[in-house]
Amino acid sequence: MKLNFTGFSDPGLIRSNNQDAYYIDPEGRFFVVADGMGGHAGGEEASRIATGEIQAYLLANWESSKSSQELLEQALWGANEAILHDQQNHPERADMGTTVVAVIFRAPETPWCAHVGDSRLYRFRESHLEQVTEDHTWVARAIKIGDITSDEARSHPFRHVLSRCLGREDLHQVDVQPLDVKAGDRLLLCSDGLTEELVEQKIASCLQDTPWLDKAAISLVEAAKDHGGHDNITVVIVSLD
């Protein structure tokens, strides 16, 4: 299966800096999106450390006997430790952290995804958009147990409260799962700067109506800005042709 891919990041209309980061392996083996937090310098540093550590670990261990699941788990744990180490060396960044979502394509294994926080992975198949990852947030848990509805969650005051992120000593779990993909699918990795502004129907429409990946990525970011652009916006699109 041939992969085509692209990525685009924009600071949005409110913030002067961009605390998002992403990495696309030039050979299409893995893809990472991170959304940092913790002030101007802290957020940028946390997302940079996370994407850099994950990239370095995957490249160094790509040919090892470890499974894709093991590679992703250990890459994310390594990123968490690297951020904690930087916090110790730079107390002014002690509150920094980052969300992350990563996808790995390592033949002959099935593709795998790992994530922490509320950066998301979607699968777009036959005009249908499906959220693959489950947000690690207060509102996601509240929806799951029936305390609030999805519509209420979009404006809930606790919608930005994370239950997990990289850069915390009390991080005890990263979510890792195999992906069900087939030819014709598109995968979308994104920060919450996209999903806070656009409902899923609009995201699906942009993916459906724009066959060229670069234009689709820009279309998504511009649509998020048209709806307010209150946060940094990052998208990575992977097309399975």
MARMI-423961 format. One line per 4 residues: number of its first residue (from 1); their letters; for each residue x, y negated, z negated of C-alpha. Coordinates in steps of 0.2 Angstrom, whole numbers, plus 5000, padded with zeros to 4 digits. Last residue first. Example, Ala and Ser with C-alpha at 12.3 -4.5 7.8 and 13.67 -1.06 7.14 Angstrom:
<atoms>
2	SA	5068 5005 4964 ~ 5062 5022 4961
</atoms>
This chain:
<atoms>
241	DLSV	4982 4977 5009 ~ 4982 4974 4990 ~ 4982 4956 4987 ~ 4990 4948 4972
237	IVVT	4985 4931 4966 ~ 4994 4921 4953 ~ 4985 4906 4945 ~ 4991 4893 4933
233	INDH	4981 4878 4926 ~ 4987 4866 4912 ~ 4972 4860 4902 ~ 4958 4847 4904
229	GGHD	4956 4849 4923 ~ 4939 4841 4922 ~ 4928 4851 4934 ~ 4937 4844 4950
225	KAAE	4953 4850 4942 ~ 4947 4867 4940 ~ 4941 4867 4959 ~ 4959 4860 4963
221	VLSI	4967 4875 4955 ~ 4956 4888 4963 ~ 4958 4880 4980 ~ 4977 4879 4978
217	AAKD	4977 4898 4974 ~ 4965 4902 4989 ~ 4975 4891 5001 ~ 4991 4901 4996
213	LWPT	4982 4918 4998 ~ 4974 4915 5015 ~ 4957 4923 5015 ~ 4948 4908 5007
209	DQLC	4929 4911 5006 ~ 4929 4926 4995 ~ 4943 4921 4982 ~ 4935 4904 4980
205	SAIK	4918 4911 4978 ~ 4924 4923 4965 ~ 4931 4909 4955 ~ 4915 4900 4957
201	QEVL	4904 4915 4951 ~ 4916 4917 4937 ~ 4912 4900 4929 ~ 4926 4887 4931
197	EETL	4933 4875 4919 ~ 4939 4885 4904 ~ 4943 4900 4916 ~ 4956 4890 4925
193	GDSC	4965 4881 4911 ~ 4963 4898 4902 ~ 4979 4905 4911 ~ 4977 4916 4926
189	LLLR	4981 4933 4934 ~ 4970 4937 4949 ~ 4971 4954 4957 ~ 4964 4956 4975
185	DGAK	4957 4973 4981 ~ 4957 4978 4999 ~ 4966 4994 4997 ~ 4963 5001 4980
181	VDLP	4965 4997 4962 ~ 4961 5005 4945 ~ 4974 4998 4933 ~ 4982 5007 4919
177	QVDV	4981 4999 4902 ~ 4992 4990 4889 ~ 4985 4979 4875 ~ 4999 4972 4863
173	QHLD	4997 4976 4844 ~ 5004 4972 4828 ~ 5008 4953 4829 ~ 5010 4948 4811
169	ERGL	5027 4940 4814 ~ 5020 4929 4827 ~ 5028 4922 4843 ~ 5017 4931 4856
165	CRSL	4999 4928 4853 ~ 4984 4937 4844 ~ 4968 4932 4836 ~ 4967 4915 4846
161	VHRF	4956 4901 4842 ~ 4952 4891 4858 ~ 4933 4895 4858 ~ 4931 4890 4840
157	PHSR	4921 4874 4843 ~ 4909 4885 4854 ~ 4906 4877 4871 ~ 4909 4892 4883
153	AEDS	4905 4904 4869 ~ 4887 4899 4868 ~ 4884 4905 4886 ~ 4893 4921 4882
149	TIDG	4881 4924 4868 ~ 4885 4923 4849 ~ 4885 4935 4834 ~ 4883 4950 4845
145	IKIA	4898 4961 4839 ~ 4907 4959 4856 ~ 4902 4940 4858 ~ 4910 4936 4841
141	RAVW	4925 4946 4846 ~ 4927 4936 4861 ~ 4924 4920 4852 ~ 4938 4923 4839
137	THDE	4950 4926 4853 ~ 4961 4941 4860 ~ 4952 4940 4877 ~ 4948 4957 4885
133	TVQE	4958 4961 4901 ~ 4950 4968 4917 ~ 4937 4953 4921 ~ 4928 4959 4936
129	LHSE	4924 4949 4952 ~ 4913 4957 4965 ~ 4914 4952 4983 ~ 4920 4969 4988
125	RFRY	4933 4970 4975 ~ 4941 4955 4965 ~ 4950 4961 4949 ~ 4953 4949 4935
121	LRSD	4968 4948 4923 ~ 4967 4935 4910 ~ 4977 4923 4898 ~ 4967 4924 4882
117	GVHA	4980 4931 4870 ~ 4991 4946 4873 ~ 4992 4956 4889 ~ 4998 4971 4898
113	CWPT	4993 4978 4915 ~ 4998 4994 4923 ~ 4999 5000 4942 ~ 4998 5019 4945
109	EPAR	5014 5028 4945 ~ 5023 5033 4961 ~ 5028 5019 4962 ~ 5030 5005 4950
105	FIVA	5018 4990 4952 ~ 5018 4980 4935 ~ 5005 4967 4929 ~ 5008 4955 4916
101	VVTT	4997 4943 4905 ~ 5004 4932 4892 ~ 4999 4920 4878 ~ 5011 4909 4870
97	GMDA	5018 4904 4853 ~ 5026 4888 4845 ~ 5023 4884 4827 ~ 5041 4885 4821
93	REPH	5047 4874 4836 ~ 5055 4860 4824 ~ 5063 4874 4815 ~ 5074 4878 4829
89	NQQD	5085 4893 4826 ~ 5072 4903 4816 ~ 5059 4898 4830 ~ 5071 4904 4843
85	HLIA	5072 4921 4835 ~ 5053 4922 4834 ~ 5052 4918 4852 ~ 5065 4932 4856
81	ENAG	5056 4945 4845 ~ 5039 4942 4854 ~ 5048 4943 4871 ~ 5055 4960 4866
77	WLAQ	5038 4966 4860 ~ 5032 4961 4877 ~ 5045 4970 4887 ~ 5044 4985 4876
73	ELLE	5025 4987 4879 ~ 5028 4984 4898 ~ 5042 4996 4900 ~ 5033 5010 4889
69	QSSK	5017 5009 4900 ~ 5027 5009 4916 ~ 5035 5025 4910 ~ 5053 5025 4904
65	SSEW	5065 5036 4914 ~ 5075 5020 4919 ~ 5076 5013 4936 ~ 5067 4997 4931
61	NALL	5076 4995 4915 ~ 5087 4979 4918 ~ 5074 4972 4929 ~ 5059 4975 4917
57	YAQI	5069 4968 4903 ~ 5075 4952 4912 ~ 5058 4948 4918 ~ 5050 4950 4902
53	EGTA	5063 4940 4893 ~ 5061 4926 4905 ~ 5042 4925 4906 ~ 5042 4925 4887
49	IRSA	5056 4912 4884 ~ 5048 4900 4897 ~ 5031 4902 4889 ~ 5038 4898 4871
45	EEGG	5049 4884 4877 ~ 5035 4875 4886 ~ 5024 4877 4871 ~ 5037 4871 4859
41	AHGG	5043 4856 4868 ~ 5026 4847 4870 ~ 5017 4855 4855 ~ 5014 4872 4849
37	MGDA	5006 4882 4863 ~ 5012 4891 4879 ~ 5002 4899 4892 ~ 5011 4914 4901
33	VVFF	5008 4922 4918 ~ 5018 4937 4924 ~ 5019 4947 4940 ~ 5029 4964 4944
29	RGEP	5036 4974 4958 ~ 5032 4962 4972 ~ 5049 4961 4979 ~ 5052 4943 4975
25	DIYY	5046 4946 4957 ~ 5033 4933 4953 ~ 5035 4923 4937 ~ 5024 4911 4928
21	ADQN	5024 4897 4916 ~ 5011 4886 4907 ~ 5016 4872 4895 ~ 5015 4859 4909
17	NSRI	5018 4841 4904 ~ 5008 4825 4906 ~ 4991 4833 4900 ~ 4974 4826 4905
13	LGPD	4972 4829 4924 ~ 4979 4847 4926 ~ 4998 4852 4923 ~ 4997 4862 4939
9	SFGT	5003 4880 4943 ~ 5003 4890 4959 ~ 5007 4908 4963 ~ 5007 4919 4978
5	FNLK	5006 4938 4983 ~ 5005 4950 4997 ~ 5006 4969 4993 ~ 5007 4983 5005
1	M	5000 5000 5000
</atoms>
